């Protein structure tokens, strides 16, 4: 019989430990490879879904930019129309305002003169405002008669 020496026992123990260590490393590497495959598939799926979403987002951003440009053009047109309307209003007021006021005043004066010359027109009670208060027409007439005489 052959007796096993201490060095041989030590060699067998080291070989067993190396075999166990390699087995653990092989299992760990197999799981790591499986995880990497799952991660790769997940990244591919996300990429497949993200590319169309990014294209849609890019289209939406371009469309929004176009709409903003249109709104900007409309806003500047509205501003131009507003300034033109303001200038037109000022021009009309300065051109026709003064003469229209004069024509209206003239027409009012003619009406007053014609209505004052009618003898058969009924007498009206007039009231005038003097310094913020109303004075009856008869009282005013007495005061103005005194100045005429």
Residue pairs with C-beta under 8 A, 6 or more apart in sequence:
115 121
124 137
125 136
125 137
125 138
126 137
126 140
127 134
127 135
127 136
127 137
128 134
128 135
128 137
128 140
129 135
130 140
